[in-house]
Amino acid sequence: MDLLTITLITLLFLTPKGTTASSFTFVNRCDYTVWPGILANAGTPSLGSTGFELPQQTTRTFQAPAGWSGRFWARTGCNFDGSGSGSCLTGDCGSGMIECNGAGAAPPATLAEFTLGTIGQDFYDVSLVDGYNLPMIVEGSGGSGMCESTGCTSDLNQQCPAELRASDGSACKSACEAFGSPEYCCSGAYGSPATCRPSVYSEMFKAACPRSYSYAYDDASSTFTCTAADYTVTFCPSSPSKKSSQYPTPVSSTTLPGTGTVIGTPEIGTGSEGGVEYTGTGAGTDTPIGYTVPVNSGAGSGSSAGSGGETMLADGSYLAGLAMGDSSATACSVFHYSFGLLLVMFLL
């Protein structure tokens, strides 16, 4: 065996997997068909498809080269004819075809975002910045490093405030899409981490899905890393039979002393003064994805930031008035807080 052959074999075994390729496996555990969309960032190659049909309880895998970056999402309520022409109710990419052909998702849509390393770490996240249309989790396997699972297993369509709800209830808009205000879109004078702070809406998303991006600068608790891994993207990670018990009817609010308010019903969890423990279920297993975070962690003091002790009306409509500075909504909250405090003092 000559020196060149020995060198090539040595390089083959010593070359990190991240310099060759990673796989993306899409799993549909929804009780309906979804049509995943794929958008590669500029300068990175296509994965062989930009959109495809994924019937319930099926999977499909793609190979991605080192350095690939882009995003994935699920389109729902699609209607395509025999030639592949049609459109989707949520996440539609506007191509008029099953293939998205370089177009992204129309919000609201839950997004999985990836940047694969060439030698070093991969970066990935699940984002609700463009709103939400279905539960999704991302799991890495075979890699080194933290490689933590991330995503959102809560059914936010059941918890969505009235002013963010899509007309048919099929998705939940972001505050940016619903109102277009710079402070919600982190644009203009609010285009930096120092000036764009969490709003009452992004805090609602964060309480329900602590590991997902809730607004543009929600980096610290929402970006994850792994090296040389393969990734599984699961839509509706909890089966329909589990949803009825995992996602009970939303309650008005849960107030935790010293930590703020969890609006709506979060994932399975318990409250304490230190925070809320959330537990989801991994795709294809009964292994819990557990994590603990303080409520309203990272919340700033911007003009639209929420505060502890707020109470949501049955239809969630108070949020718009509160975020826009509606004095009547604020006064009402103060009145109820003061009355409750007097009642506690009287009973003591």
C-alpha positions in Angstrom: 0.0 0.0 0.0 1.6 3.3 -1.1 1.8 6.5 1.0 -0.9 8.3 -0.9 -3.4 5.5 -0.3 -2.5 5.4 3.4 -2.9 9.2 3.6 -6.4 9.1 2.0 -7.6 6.4 4.3 -6.3 8.3 7.3 -8.1 11.4 6.2 -11.3 9.5 5.6 -11.4 8.2 9.2 -10.2 11.4 10.8 -12.4 13.9 8.9 -15.2 15.1 11.1 -18.7 14.2 9.9 -19.6 17.9 9.9 -17.3 18.5 6.9 -19.2 16.0 4.8 -22.9 15.9 5.3 -25.8 15.8 7.8 -29.2 14.4 7.3 -32.6 16.1 7.9 -35.4 13.6 8.6 -39.0 15.0 8.6 -41.6 13.2 10.7 -45.3 13.8 10.5 -47.1 12.8 13.7 -50.1 15.1 13.0 -53.5 13.4 12.3 -53.5 15.1 8.9 -51.2 15.5 5.9 -48.7 18.4 5.9 -46.6 19.8 3.1 -43.2 20.8 4.4 -41.4 23.7 2.7 -37.7 24.1 2.4 -35.9 27.4 1.8 -32.1 27.4 1.4 -30.3 30.6 2.2 -28.5 32.5 -0.6 -25.3 30.7 -1.6 -26.3 27.3 -0.3 -27.5 24.5 -2.6 -31.0 23.0 -2.8 -31.6 19.8 -0.8 -33.3 18.2 -3.9 -36.7 19.5 -3.1 -38.2 22.8 -2.0 -41.6 21.4 -1.0 -43.3 18.0 -0.8 -46.2 16.1 0.6 -45.8 14.2 3.9 -48.8 12.1 4.8 -49.5 11.4 8.5 -47.2 8.9 10.2 -44.6 9.0 7.5 -41.0 10.3 7.2 -38.7 11.6 4.6 -34.9 12.2 4.8 -32.6 14.6 2.9 -28.9 14.9 2.9 -27.4 18.3 3.4 -23.8 19.4 2.6 -21.5 21.0 5.2 -22.1 24.7 5.5 -25.8 24.4 4.4 -28.2 27.0 5.9 -31.9 27.5 5.6 -35.3 27.0 7.1 -38.1 24.4 7.2 -41.8 24.7 8.0 -45.0 22.8 7.5 -47.8 23.9 5.2 -51.3 22.8 6.2 -54.7 22.8 4.6 -53.2 22.4 1.1 -55.2 21.6 -2.0 -53.1 20.6 -5.0 -54.4 19.2 -8.3 -53.0 16.4 -10.4 -50.4 18.7 -11.9 -49.2 19.9 -8.5 -50.9 23.3 -8.7 -52.6 24.7 -5.7 -52.2 26.6 -2.4 -52.2 26.1 1.3 -54.2 27.5 4.2 -51.2 28.1 6.4 -47.5 28.5 5.6 -48.2 28.9 1.9 -45.1 29.9 -0.1 -47.0 31.6 -2.9 -45.5 29.5 -5.7 -48.8 28.0 -6.7 -47.1 24.6 -6.7 -46.1 21.8 -4.3 -42.5 23.0 -4.8 -41.9 26.4 -3.2 -39.1 27.1 -5.8 -37.1 29.5 -3.6 -40.0 31.2 -1.9 -40.5 31.4 1.9 -43.5 30.8 4.2 -46.2 33.4 4.4 -46.7 34.1 8.1 -48.0 32.9 10.5 -45.8 29.7 10.4 -43.6 27.8 12.9 -40.1 27.8 11.5 -37.0 25.5 12.1 -33.8 27.3 11.2 -30.4 25.8 10.6 -26.8 26.8 9.9 -24.5 23.7 9.5 -20.9 24.1 10.3 -18.1 23.2 7.9 -15.8 22.0 10.7 -17.2 23.5 13.9 -20.7 23.7 15.4 -24.1 23.7 13.8 -26.6 26.3 15.0 -30.3 25.7 15.1 -33.6 27.0 16.5 -37.3 26.9 16.3 -38.8 30.4 15.8 -42.2 31.9 16.5 -41.1 35.3 15.3 -43.3 34.8 12.2 -46.1 33.4 14.2 -47.3 29.8 14.8 -49.3 27.2 12.8 -48.5 23.9 14.4 -46.3 22.2 17.1 -42.7 21.3 16.0 -39.6 20.0 17.7 -36.0 19.6 16.5 -33.7 16.8 17.8 -30.1 16.1 17.0 -28.5 12.6 17.1 -25.0 11.2 16.6 -23.3 14.6 17.2 -21.1 15.9 20.0 -21.7 18.9 22.3 -24.9 19.9 24.0 -27.2 18.9 21.1 -30.3 19.7 23.1 -33.8 19.3 21.7 -35.8 22.4 21.0 -39.1 23.5 19.7 -42.7 24.1 20.8 -45.1 21.2 21.7 -47.9 23.5 23.0 -51.0 24.0 20.9 -50.8 27.8 20.6 -53.8 27.9 18.3 -56.0 27.0 21.3 -54.4 29.7 23.5 -54.1 32.5 20.9 -55.5 35.9 21.9 -58.4 37.1 19.8 -56.4 39.9 18.2 -53.7 37.5 17.0 -55.9 34.7 15.9 -56.2 33.9 12.2 -59.8 34.3 11.0 -60.4 30.5 10.9 -58.3 29.7 14.0 -55.8 27.7 12.0 -52.8 29.8 13.1 -51.7 32.5 15.6 -50.1 35.6 14.2 -47.1 37.5 15.6 -47.7 40.9 17.1 -45.6 42.3 14.2 -47.9 40.9 11.6 -51.1 41.7 13.5 -50.2 45.4 14.2 -47.2 46.3 12.1 -45.8 48.6 14.8 -42.0 49.1 14.9 -41.8 48.1 18.5 -43.3 44.7 17.7 -41.3 44.3 14.5 -38.0 45.4 16.0 -37.6 47.9 13.1 -36.7 51.6 12.8 -35.9 53.1 16.2 -36.5 49.7 17.7 -34.0 47.9 15.5 -31.5 46.8 18.2 -31.5 44.5 21.2 -31.3 47.6 23.5 -34.4 49.2 22.1 -36.6 46.2 21.1 -37.7 44.5 24.2 -40.1 41.6 24.9 -43.8 42.5 24.5 -46.8 41.1 26.4 -47.4 38.9 23.2 -43.8 37.6 22.9 -43.9 36.8 26.7 -47.0 34.8 26.1 -45.3 32.8 23.4 -42.2 32.4 25.6 -44.3 31.1 28.6 -45.9 28.4 26.4 -42.7 27.6 24.4 -39.6 28.5 26.5 -37.1 27.2 24.1 -38.4 28.9 20.9 -37.7 32.3 19.6 -40.5 34.6 20.8 -39.2 37.8 19.2 -36.3 39.0 17.0 -33.7 39.4 19.8 -34.6 36.4 21.9 -31.2 34.7 21.3 -29.9 33.8 24.7 -32.4 31.0 25.4 -33.4 30.1 21.9 -30.3 29.2 19.8 -28.8 25.7 20.2 -25.6 24.1 19.0 -24.3 20.6 18.1 -21.4 19.3 16.1 -21.6 16.8 13.2 -25.2 15.7 14.0 -28.1 14.4 12.0 -31.4 16.2 12.7 -35.0 15.1 13.0 -37.8 17.7 12.6 -41.1 16.4 13.9 -44.4 18.0 13.2 -47.1 17.6 16.0 -44.7 15.6 18.2 -47.5 14.5 20.5 -50.1 12.2 19.0 -53.7 13.4 18.7 -54.7 11.0 21.5 -52.2 12.6 23.8 -53.2 16.1 23.0 -56.5 16.0 24.8 -54.8 15.4 28.1 -51.5 17.3 27.4 -53.2 20.5 26.3 -56.2 21.1 28.7 -58.7 23.9 28.1 -56.8 27.2 28.5 -57.2 29.0 31.8 -57.3 32.7 32.3 -53.8 32.9 33.8 -51.5 31.5 36.4 -49.7 34.0 38.6 -46.5 33.0 40.3 -45.2 35.2 43.1 -42.2 37.1 42.1 -42.0 35.7 38.6 -44.8 37.3 36.5 -47.8 35.7 34.7 -48.0 32.6 32.5 -50.8 33.6 30.1 -52.9 30.7 28.9 -52.1 27.1 29.6 -48.4 26.1 29.1 -47.2 22.7 28.4 -47.4 20.2 31.2 -45.8 21.8 34.2 -46.0 23.1 37.7 -45.5 26.6 39.1 -43.2 27.7 41.9 -41.6 30.9 43.0 -38.5 30.0 41.1 -40.1 29.2 37.7 -42.2 26.8 35.7 -41.1 23.3 34.8 -42.2 22.3 31.3 -42.2 18.8 29.9 -42.8 17.7 26.3 -42.5 14.3 24.6 -39.8 13.4 22.1 -40.6 12.2 18.7 -41.1 8.5 18.5 -40.3 7.9 22.1 -41.7 8.4 25.6 -38.6 10.2 26.7 -39.6 13.7 28.1 -37.9 16.8 26.9 -37.7 18.6 30.3 -36.4 22.0 31.1 -37.0 24.7 33.7 -37.0 28.4 33.1 -38.1 31.4 35.1 -41.3 32.9 33.9 -40.7 36.1 31.8 -37.0 35.4 31.8 -35.2 38.0 29.9 -38.2 40.4 29.9 -37.2 43.9 29.6 -38.8 47.2 30.6 -39.8 48.4 27.2 -43.1 50.2 26.6 -45.0 47.0 25.8 -43.4 44.7 28.3 -45.8 42.7 30.5 -45.8 42.5 34.3 -46.7 40.1 37.0 -50.3 39.8 38.2 -52.0 40.6 34.9 -55.3 38.8 34.1 -56.4 37.8 30.7 -60.0 38.1 29.7 -61.7 35.0 28.3 -61.1 35.9 24.7 -57.6 37.4 25.3 -58.7 40.7 23.8 -57.3 42.7 26.8 -53.8 42.2 25.5 -54.1 44.7 22.6 -55.4 47.5 24.9 -52.8 46.8 27.5 -49.9 46.7 25.0 -51.2 49.9 23.4 -51.4 51.7 26.7 -55.2 51.4 27.3 -55.6 53.1 30.6 -59.0 51.4 31.3 -57.5 48.0 31.1 -54.5 48.9 33.3 -56.8 50.6 35.8 -59.0 47.5 35.9 -56.0 45.3 36.7 -54.8 47.7 39.4 -58.3 47.8 41.0 -58.5 44.0 41.1 -55.0 43.7 42.6 -55.7 46.3 45.3 -59.1 44.7 46.1 -57.4 41.3 46.5 -54.7 42.7 48.7 -57.2 44.3 51.0 -59.2 41.1 51.2 -56.1 39.1 52.1 -55.2 41.6 54.9 -58.7 41.4 56.2 -58.7 37.6 56.4 -55.3 37.7 58.2 
